[in-house]
Amino acid sequence: MHTVLAGVMNRDMSDGNILLVGEGEFSFALSLQQQLHHAKLTATSYVDEASVLQLHQNARKNLAALKELGSEICHGVDATQLETHSVLKGRTFDRVIFNFPHTGGKSNIKRNRALLKEFFRSVAPLLHPLGKIMVTLCRGQGGTPADQPIRKWHDSWQVASMATYGGLILNEVVPFRLEDYMDYKSTGFRSQDKSFHTKGAMTHIFIRPRPRCNVDETDVPHPGFNKYIWTRIKRRLNEDPSHPVCILKHKLEENLRDKFNICIIPSSTVPLIIPNKFLKCSKETGTDNKHYTLLWDGKSNCGMDATPLMSLREAKNCMPAVAAENESETKVCDCSQNTQCPAFYNSGITKELDAFTELAGEKHCDTKTINLLDGSLTGLPCTDTFKFRATLLECLSDMKIQNNCLNIVTGEVCHKCEIECNSLPVYYEMIGVHQCNSCGQECSLEALKSELFAVIRKFIPMNVELHWLSGTDVDTTSVIVPYFKPGTVCYVSASDKNSNHLLATLGCLQDENSGSCTARSHMHMCAFVLNLDVLAQIVFDISDRRLLWTNDENFYCQFSSKMTTIPYQNFSVYSPQYIHDMSFWENPGGFDEYILWDIIRDIAEDNVKEVSLIDMFTDSKSGRVSRCYRLIYQSCDKALPYHESWDMQKEIRLTTEKILHVDLR
């Protein structure tokens, strides 16, 4: 049974530093100290010692027993000013316990929320980096789904939201069991020596976020590069041995090696940036507007993902931008050896940018001025566009495909998508290309289907069902579909009681997709495309796909290269959720919803869980179209206070107005 006592004692806390806040008659402190003989316990009360003795008849004997056991007693300690108290200032504690906080007198929800808010702010500096704060509240007060019955949010103390003001996240909610503390007596009902009901009380356990390292989000090679996309590409999670995607990648390769003669193609040899002439899109399937282009095409407005052609030389030679007298312009300096330049940070990315420049040609590198506000250029025709790869199949011509074996490559891919916690624009893809000349495509495809299904089944939990789906059963707007021959496409789908997930796409490749191998005329190629993010989410039972991009050690510490079967445990539960709506009149020239989603991600990153269009109408007189979007803010790994969500919302509104030329309502 999970209890407060168990939480205190885990991680060998029998000799840790424990702080008790807001004690009444000190009976809880005595019960705890008697069970944790070697713990260094500091027990505090809000009022002075004389008031404690006057209000509580058992206080004198409890205090005497605590002193005999070696506990530290401190009176007159304000729970909202802990960090400035002379006895506590500069100290750290492994556990801080605040049982049944209350402002006193008749209950007032707003005052008690304020008490919690200021408590969390003041206690945060005293908490050990691996420490925990435990706040026990009466039934229903916390406002989380753990309470039964659940109060309406506005009628609760909103403890998880209040904790964010101290930079804390709710890690766990467990029942408070009175029987665990033999000498404990609940007192203080309406500031009197009267007991109150503890049945149904819940203990809320809070921890600090634990970022592994600082993820630098400033190293974007050019202002036009989409920051959200670029910072994720830089992380190379498929090469991080402690990340579930990397762990799963190696396990899949190991198991496929038992079935096939395989050849691993290094991801570093596959281009990340490709020219538009390799774009495989179709107006019928609608895949042409899902790509993240890098150069302005000279026809459309400069969106969040567009980069003026001037970026060619900036990216290759690392020429830092220098602010001109006119704030709307940027001039390019001639220094190409600046070691402070962002492009020096990663040789792999720099090589990509070198190739990027070579593909476009030096004919575009004579422009001296760029207007960054509206994306316009001076003195050059703008016809070439480039893009981040949307699938590894786009790069087949750059791969050295080996005959009669399964060629495997893994890497990040990018394409635009809606904002939803299980739909992200950057994810990791594994493709396997099998090329043979003996049994034909159909035979080769059937063998690949059979073996891949068996390998996936080996990792999928037993409560998840795997299914084969035909090409007619699935949305055909995927960027992958055009690379396969019509009629040969099939899918592997996983489903449980809550949702369905598309894991893999298989089929025979179009003839023009042959890789760089010899004697292709009699060769047959079939392939699978596997979404590693989706598979990792299912295998490790990760509820929110955004967690795959977290930088928190609380996430990473749960994974091992041994592929443990222990399900992943959320380190942040019942995160506070804030809803903000945004209404505007569309620009008569058109509206691109993908750009809106990019604006939101670029500003709020993954703090927006979902965006939905909740209202849309056309004014009968003006003919203008009005849209109203609802943004749901909820972080999966950070402490997100309400005011920060509102600050992001205000910035999103202003940026949307500027970029999409809408009229805010």
N, C-alpha and C positions, 0 to 999 in steps of 0.2 A: 504494500500500500504506500502510495506517495503521500508524505506528510511534510509539514514544516520541519519537524525534527529530522526526517530523513534528508531533506534539502540542506539543513545546517551541517549534518554530520558527513555528507559525502565529500569526496576529495580530501579525506583525512582532516576534516575541520575540527576534530576534537582538540586541536591545539592552535586553532586560528584566532584571529581577533574579531570579536563579535560586538556590535553596537546595538543596544536596544533603545528605542526612542519612544517617548510618551508613556512611560510606565505609570501605573496608578498606585496600587498597593504593593507592587514589585513581586507579586506571586508568580508571574510568568518567568521573570528573571531567575527566581529561586528554583523553579522546576527545571529550567534549562541548565543552570549551573550544576545542579545535582546530577544531571545525566551526562554532562560534558565536563568531567572533573578538571581537565587540563586546559580547557578553553580560557582565553583571556577575555573576559566578559566585562563590558562597560555598560551599565544600566543608567538611564537618565529619566528625569521627570520634568514636566513643564513648569510646575510650581516649586516653591522653595521647600526645604525640609519641614519646616513648621507646618505649612499648609498640608503637606502629605500626611503628617502624623495626625492632624486635626480631621482631615477628610476620611481617612481609611483606618479602621480600628485594628486591622492586622498588619499595618505597614511597619510598626516598630519591630515586631518579631521577625518579619521577613528581611528587613534591612540588617538586623543583627546577624541573622543566619548568612546572608550574602557576604557581609564583611568577614565573617569567620572562614568562609570558603575562599576568600581572597578576591572577590569581585570589586570592581571599581564603581563607586556610586557618585553620581553628579546630579545636583538639583538645579532648577532654574534654567533649563536648556530649552530654547525655542527651536522647534523642529523646522522652522523656516529660515533659521540663521545658524545652522550647524557649523558651516565652514568658518565662521568668524568667532565662534566660542573659544575662549582662552584655553580650555582643557582639550578641545578637539582639533583646533586649528593645526594644520600640517600633518595630521595623522592619517593613516589609511586603515580600512577595515575590510575583512574578507566577506563578512555578512553584516547587513544592516536590517534590523527587524522593526517594523512599525505596526503594532497590532491595534486594529479598530481605531484609527485616527478619527478625531471629531473636534469641531470647533467649540463644543460645549453648548449647553442649553438646548432649546428646541431645534430640531434638524432644519438646516438650510442648505440646499443642494449647491447653490452658487458659492457660498462661503466655504463649504467643504471641498469643492473643486479647487478653489484658490489655495486652500491649505495644502492639498496634494501637489499642486503645481509648484508652489514655493518650496515645499519639502524636497521634491525631486531636484530642483535647481540647487538647493543648498547642500544636499547630500552627495551629489555627483563628484565634487572634488575629493571627498573622503573615501571613495570606493576604490578598492584595488582593481587593476585592469581585468582580472579574472573573477572579481567579486560578484556578489548577488545582493539585490535588495528585495526584501520580502514584506509586502503590505497585505495585511489581512483585513477584509471588509465583510460586513454583514451581508446576508443574502440579498442579491439583486443590486447592491450598491455599485459594483464594479462596472457594470454595463457591457460585459462580454457574453458571448454565447455559452460560456461555461456556467453561468448563473441559471438556475432553474427555480422559478420561471424567469424568463428574460424580461427585464424592464425595457421600455422604450429608451432610446439613446438619450434624448433630451431630459429624461427623468432619472438619469443615473449620474454617478460621480465621474464617469468617463476616465477611469484610472489610466488606461493605456494611452489616451491622448495627453493627459496631464504629464505623464512620464517623459514624453518627447521633449518637453522643455528642459529636461535635464540631460538630454542626449541618450536616453535609455529606451530599450525595446523590451516588450513583454515576451518572456521566454517560455513561461509555463504557468498554468493555473491549476492548483490542486486543492482538495478539500481541507479545511481546518478541522482537526479532530481533537476535541476537548479532552478525551480520555488519554491522549498521549502525554498530558502534563498533570501529574497527580495533585500537585498543590496549587494549580492555577484556578483562580476565581475571577470571573469577568465582573468588573465594577466600573462605575463611572456613568451610569445611566443619567442623562441630563445633569452631569457634573455632580452627582451625588454618590454616596457609598451604596449604590444599588446595582444589582446584576442586570444583565441584558441577555437576550437570546443570541446564542452562537450557532444554533442549528442552521445548516445550509451555508455557513460562512465559507468564503473562498480566500486562499492565499495566492496573491499575484506575485510572481517571481520575475524580476527585471535584471537584465544584464547590459553591459556596454557592447556596442558594435566593435568588432576587432578587425579593422582593415589590415590586410597582409602587407601591403606596401602602397605607396602613393602612385595612383595611376595618373600620369601626366596627360592632361587633356588639352594642353596648349600647343603640342608639337604637330600642328596641322600644316602641311607643306604650302598651302595657299589658302587665303581667306575664303575662296569659293568651295573648297572641299567640305563636304558634310561632316561636321565634327563628330556627331553621334556614330556614323559609320566608320570613320577613320580611327577613332579611339578603340573601337572593338576589333577592327582588323589588326591593329598593332599588338594586341594581347596574345595572339597565337596560342589559344587555349589547347589546341590539338597537340601541342608540343610540351604542355605542362603535365608532368607525370602524376601530379596530385589532383588533377581535374578529371571528373567523371567521363568527359568526352574523350580525353586522351586514353584513359584506362580502357574504355570500351573499344576504342579504335584498335589498340594492341591485341585485345582479346579476340576481336573479330578476325583480324589478320592471322592470328595463331590458329583459330579454328578453321578458317578457309584454307589454310596451308595443308590441313589434313585431308582436304577434299580435292584440291587443285594444285597444279604446279603454278605458283603465284610469283609475280614480279611486282615489287613495291616501287612505285615512281615517286621520287621525292617531291613534296609540294613546292619546294623552292625552285624547281625547274619548270613550274607551270605558271604562266603569266596571270597576274591579278587584274591588270588593266588591259583591255583589248579595244581595238578600233571598231567603229560601227559597221564596217564591212563584214565583220564576222557575226553580226547580230542575226540571230535566228528568231524572227518574230512573224506574227501574222495578224492582219487586221481582223480576221475572223475570230481568232482566239483571244485577242485583246492583250497580248503579251508585250506589245511594243512600248507601252507607257509604264511598265513596271521596272525598268532599268534605271540604275543610278548613273546618269551621264556625267562626264567630267568637264566637257568643253561646251561653251555656249554655241548653239547651232545657228545663231543669227536670225532666227525666225520667231522664237517664242520669248516670253519674258524670262529674265534670269531668276530661276527658282533657287531654293535653298541648296540644291545639289549641283548647281551649274558653276563651272569655272571658266573665266575668260581665257582666250587662247594665249594670253601673256604668261599663263602659268607654266607653259612649256619650258621656257628658259629659267624661270624662277625655281621650278622643281628640279631641273637638272643641275644648275649651277649654284643653287642655294643663295640666290640674291635676295637679301631681306628687304622688305618694303620700308620706305622712308616717307613719313607724312609730308605732304606738300602744303604750300600755303593755303590752297583751296582744300577744305576738309573732304570734299567729295572726290578728290583725286589722290592717287598713290603713284609715286615715282619709284623706279627700280634702280638700286645702286649697282655699281660695277664690281663689287667684291664677290669673288667666287670661292674664297678660301676661309670663309667665316665659320669657325668651329662652334660658334654659338647657334648656328643655323639649325632649325629643327631636322632637316633632312640628313644630318650627320648621325642621328640617333640610332639608326638601324640600317645596316648594310643591305639587308634583304629588300627592304622597302625602297632604298635608294636605287637598287638595280632595276626595280620595277619602273621607277620614274625615269631612269635613263632610257629604258626600252620605250616608255611612253613618249618621250621626246623624239626618239629616232623614228617611231611610227608616224608621227605627225609631220616631221620634216622641219628643217631649219628655216624654211621660207616664212614661217610664222613668227620668227623671233626678233623682228626689227621694231615692233611697236614700243613706244616709250611711255605711254600713258594709258591708265585704265580708270574708268569711272566705276567705282565699286558699289555705288548706290543703286544704279539701275542696270548694271551689267553691260553697258555699251562699250565699244572699242573704237580706237582711232586708227584709220588708215589701212585696215586689212579686211579682205573678204573673210567671212566666218562660215566655213562649210564643213570642216571636219569635227566630228564628235567622238568621244571615247567613253568607256563605261567600265565600272567594276563588273567582273564576271558574275552572272546570275546563276550559272551552273557550271560545273567542271567540264561538262560535255562541250561547252563552247571552246574549250582549249585542246580538243583531241588532236588537232593538227600540229600542236606543239609537243605532243607526247611521243616518246619512242615506244610504240606498242610492239610487244614481243609476240611472236607467233605461237600458237598452241599452248597458251598459258593465260591465266587470269591476271590482268594488269590492274593494280589497285592504286588509287591516289586519294588522299584526303586533304581538304582545305576549306577555307571559309568562302561563302558565296553571299551575294547581296541582291535583294530585289525588294521593291516597295510593297508594303502591305498595310492593312489597317492596324490600329492600335488596340491590342488585346493581350492579356497576360501570357497567352500561349501562342502568340503570333508575332514574330520578331523579324526585322529586315535583314539581320546578319545571323547566319547559322553555319554549322559545319556539315559538310556533305562528303560522303565516301562513294566513289564510283568504282565499279569493277567492269572491265572490258575484256571479253573473251573472244579470241580470234582463232579460227581454225579453218582448215580446208578439206576436211574429210567427211564429216557426217552432215554438213549443211546447217543453215541457221536454225531451223526448227528443232533439230536434235540438240544442238548446242544450247539453245534457249531453254528447252525442257530440263536439261541437266542443271543449268544455272538456277532455274526456278526451284527445283527440288532441293538442291544443296543449300541455297541461301535461306529458304524457308526453315530447314532443319537447324541451321546455325542460329537464326533469330529465335526460334522456339526454345533453344537451349538457355537463352538468357532471360526470356520473358517470364514473369511470375505466372504461376499456374492459374491464378484467378483472372488472367487476361487472355482473351481468345484471339487467335490469328485467323484471318480470312483472306482468300483470293478474291479480287474484284476485277472485272473486265473494264476495258477502256470506256464503255458506255455508262458505267456506274459512277464515274468520277468527273468532277469539274475539269473541263478541257482547257482552261485558261492558264494552266501551269506552263512555266517557261521551259520545262523539260520536254513536254510532249512533242514539239516539232522536230526533235532530233531522232525520233523513232519512226519506223515504217508504220503507216496506218494499218490497223488490224492486228498488230503484234503486241500492243501495249497491254500490260496487266499490272496490278498493284497488290502489295501486301498491306493489309489493314489490321490494326489491333484495336480491340474494344473491350471495355469493362462496363460495369453497371452505370457509370457516369458519362462516358464520352467515347468517341471514336477517333483514332489517329491513323493518318496515312504514313506508313513507315518507308516503303520502297516502291520504286517504279522500275519495271523491267520491260525489255523488248528488243527487237532487232533494229540496229542502227541504220539510218539512211546511208546509201552508198557514198554520198559525198562527205560523210563524217569519218572516213578512214584516217587513221593516224599515220605518222611518218614511218611506215615500214615498207619493205620491198615486196615485190610480187603480190600486189594487192588485188589483181584482177580476178583471182580465183579464191580470194579470202572471204569469209563470212564473219561478221561481227555482231555480237549481242552484248548487252550491258545491263547492269543494275545501277540505280541511283538511290542511295540510302541516306535518309535524314538522321544524322547522328544525334542531334539535339533532341528530337522526338524520342528516339530509341533510349537515350540516356535518361530522359524523364520517366519513361515507363519502367526501365530496368531498376532504377534506384528509387522509384516511387517519389519523385519530386513533384510537388503539387503545382508549382508556378515556374514556368520555363524561364522567366526573368532571372531566377536564382542561378542559372548556369553562367550568368555574367556578373554575379556578385564578386566582390573583392574581399569578402569577410572570412576570417579564419574559422569562425563558427561553422561555416559551410564546408570548407576544405578539410577540416580535421576529421570529418566523418567518412572519408573515402580512403581506400587502400588499393594498391595495384593487385591485391589478391582477390578483388571482386567479392567483398564480403556480402553475405546475403541479408545482413541486418538492414531493414528499410531506413531510408534517410529520415531524420527527425528535424522538423522545422525549428530553427532557433529563434524565429520571430513569429508569434501567433497573435491573432486578433488585432492586427495592425489597424490603427485608426484610419477611417475613410472619410474623405471630404469631397463634396460634390459642388462643382461650379459650372454654370451655364454661360454660353457665349452666343449672342445673336448678332447677325449682321445682314446687310443687303449685299448681294453678289455684285461683282464688277460686271457691267453689261458685256464686256469683252470675253467673258468666260470664267469658269472657276475650276481649279484642279484640286480635288480632295487629297491627292497624294502629297501635294506641297503643304497643305494644312497639317497633315500628319507629320511631315518632316519638321515643320516649324515647332510643333509640340514636342517632338523627341529631342530636337536640338536644344531646347530651353529646359524642359523638365526631365529629360533622359527617361529612365524607366519608372519615374515616380507617378506617372499617369498610367493607371491600370487598364482603363478602357475609355474609348471615345465613341459616342453614338449620336447620330442625327435624330433628334427627338421631334423636330417640327420643321416643316418646309411649306411655303405657300407663295403664290404669285399675286402681286398687287394688281387688282383689276384695272386701276386707272393708269399707273405708270408702266405696268408690265414687268417691273423689277421682281427678282426672286429673293425671298428672305429665307435664311437658314438659322436654325438654333441647334447648337451642339452641346452635349453634356459631357463634361470631363470628370472622371472619377479618379481622384488622387489616392493612392495607397502604395506605400513603399513595402517591398518584400524583405528588406534587409537593413533599413536605416530608420532612425528616429525622425519622423516628419511632422513637425508642429503645424497647426492650422495656418499661422501667419506666413509660413514659408510656402505653403500651397497657394495662398492668395497672392503672394508676391510673384510666383511663377505664372499664375493665371493672368495677372495684369500685364506682364511682359509678353505673354502669348497673344493677348488681345492687340497690343500695340504693334507687334511684329507682323501679325496677320493683316492688319490694316495697311501696313507699309508694303509688304511683299505682294499680297494678293489684291491690293487696291480695293478693298471692301469698305463699306460704310458701317461702322459699328452702331449698334442700337442700344 
